[in-house]
Amino acid sequence: MSLEDLKPRIEEILSQENLDVNHRLTEVCDLLQTKVDTYDWVGFYFKNGDKRELILKAFAGEPTYHTTIPFGKGICGQVAESNQNFVVDDVSAQDNYIACSINVKSEIVIPLFVNGENIGQIDIDSNTKKAFSKEDEEFLTWVNTQVSKQLEV
């Protein structure tokens, strides 16, 4: 299934106001992880209040021990500080990488902004090197824009 084909389904999931936000985010993770061949693990991390750490709120794929990530640690922690997309073609070439699985070969992390503040991110691991293209980056930025609409106050 193409990334464009997933957009209406994501909008549908996120518009289900009868479900809490974490449930909707888990459904989005499940959809991406099952429908995109190279998305082997999909998760949403969010800033933990005033603490300089991220907490895993929703995911699909193998369970991870990395449910709390300090700012600056790993790819996710770096994105929490830089506010920039981070695409890693080969995780073995990264010095500041936190391995969630020995099978992961590449990773993409896109920050999630609400009212101009970086409050979290979508994190995707792939068991394929160089799994992520500019199209993935643009699509996941779009996903986060849709998610942010659900979280704006």
C-alpha positions as CSV (number, residue, x, y, z in Angstrom):
1,M,0.0,0.0,0.0
2,S,1.4,3.4,-0.9
3,L,1.9,6.1,1.7
4,E,-0.6,8.3,-0.1
5,D,-3.2,5.6,0.2
6,L,-2.8,5.5,4.0
7,K,-3.6,9.2,4.5
8,P,-7.5,8.8,4.5
9,R,-7.3,5.9,6.9
10,I,-5.0,7.9,9.2
11,E,-7.4,10.8,9.1
12,E,-10.3,8.4,9.9
13,I,-8.4,6.9,12.9
14,L,-7.5,10.2,14.3
15,S,-11.0,11.6,14.0
16,Q,-12.5,8.9,16.3
17,E,-13.2,11.2,19.2
18,N,-14.9,8.4,21.1
19,L,-11.4,6.9,21.6
20,D,-8.7,8.5,23.8
21,V,-5.7,9.9,22.0
22,N,-3.3,7.1,23.0
23,H,-5.7,4.5,21.6
24,R,-5.8,6.4,18.3
25,L,-2.1,6.8,18.2
26,T,-1.7,3.0,18.8
27,E,-4.0,2.4,15.9
28,V,-1.9,4.7,13.7
29,C,1.2,2.8,14.8
30,D,-0.5,-0.5,14.0
31,L,-1.6,0.7,10.6
32,L,1.9,1.9,9.6
33,Q,3.7,-1.1,11.0
34,T,1.4,-3.6,9.2
35,K,1.0,-1.7,5.9
36,V,4.5,-0.4,5.1
37,D,6.9,-3.2,4.5
38,T,10.0,-1.3,5.8
39,Y,8.3,0.0,9.0
40,D,9.2,-2.7,11.4
41,W,8.6,-0.7,14.6
42,V,6.5,2.4,15.0
43,G,6.2,4.5,18.1
44,F,5.2,7.9,19.5
45,Y,7.3,9.3,22.3
46,F,6.2,12.4,24.2
47,K,8.0,14.9,26.5
48,N,7.4,13.9,30.1
49,G,6.1,17.1,31.6
50,D,9.0,19.4,32.7
51,K,11.5,16.6,32.7
52,R,14.2,16.4,30.1
53,E,13.0,13.0,28.9
54,L,10.7,11.3,26.5
55,I,8.1,8.7,27.4
56,L,6.8,6.0,25.0
57,K,3.0,6.4,24.8
58,A,2.0,4.3,21.8
59,F,3.8,1.7,19.6
60,A,3.5,-1.3,17.3
61,G,6.1,-3.9,16.8
62,E,8.3,-5.8,19.3
63,P,8.2,-4.5,22.9
64,T,11.1,-2.3,23.8
65,Y,12.9,-1.6,27.1
66,H,13.4,2.0,25.9
67,T,10.2,3.4,27.3
68,T,12.0,6.5,28.8
69,I,14.7,8.3,26.8
70,P,16.7,11.2,28.2
71,F,17.0,14.3,26.0
72,G,20.3,14.0,24.0
73,K,20.5,10.2,24.1
74,G,20.0,8.2,21.0
75,I,18.3,9.5,17.8
76,C,15.0,10.3,19.7
77,G,16.8,12.2,22.4
78,Q,18.8,14.2,19.8
79,V,15.6,15.1,18.0
80,A,14.1,16.3,21.3
81,E,16.9,18.9,21.5
82,S,17.4,19.7,17.8
83,N,13.8,20.0,16.7
84,Q,14.9,18.6,13.4
85,N,14.0,15.5,11.4
86,F,16.7,12.8,11.7
87,V,17.1,10.0,9.1
88,V,19.7,7.4,9.8
89,D,20.5,5.1,6.8
90,D,22.8,2.8,8.9
91,V,22.4,2.8,12.7
92,S,25.8,1.0,13.1
93,A,27.4,4.2,11.9
94,Q,25.9,6.3,14.7
95,D,27.9,6.9,17.8
96,N,24.9,8.1,19.9
97,Y,22.5,5.3,19.0
98,I,20.3,3.3,21.4
99,A,19.7,-0.2,20.0
100,C,16.1,-1.4,20.6
101,S,16.8,-4.5,18.6
102,I,19.8,-6.2,17.0
103,N,17.8,-6.4,13.8
104,V,17.3,-2.6,13.3
105,K,19.4,-1.2,10.4
106,S,17.9,2.2,9.9
107,E,15.7,4.7,11.7
108,I,13.7,7.9,11.1
109,V,12.5,10.3,13.8
110,I,10.2,13.3,13.1
111,P,9.4,15.8,15.8
112,L,5.8,16.6,16.6
113,F,4.9,20.2,17.3
114,V,1.9,21.6,19.0
115,N,1.4,25.3,19.1
116,G,5.1,25.7,17.9
117,E,6.5,23.5,20.7
118,N,8.2,20.2,20.2
119,I,6.2,17.9,22.4
120,G,7.1,14.5,21.0
121,Q,8.0,12.5,18.0
122,I,7.2,9.6,15.8
123,D,10.0,7.1,15.7
124,I,10.3,4.3,13.1
125,D,12.8,1.5,13.0
126,S,13.5,-0.6,10.0
127,N,15.3,-3.9,9.6
128,T,16.5,-2.7,6.2
129,K,19.4,-0.3,5.6
130,K,18.5,3.0,3.9
131,A,14.8,2.2,4.3
132,F,13.6,5.8,4.4
133,S,13.3,8.2,1.5
134,K,12.3,11.9,1.2
135,E,8.8,10.6,0.6
136,D,8.8,8.8,4.0
137,E,10.0,12.0,5.7
138,E,7.3,14.1,4.1
139,F,4.6,11.6,4.8
140,L,5.6,11.2,8.5
141,T,5.7,15.0,8.8
142,W,2.2,15.0,7.5
143,V,1.2,12.3,10.0
144,N,2.6,14.4,12.9
145,T,0.7,17.5,11.6
146,Q,-2.6,15.4,11.7
147,V,-1.7,14.2,15.2
148,S,-0.9,17.7,16.4
149,K,-4.4,18.8,15.4
150,Q,-5.8,16.3,17.9
151,L,-3.5,17.6,20.7
152,E,-3.8,21.4,20.2
153,V,-5.5,23.2,23.0
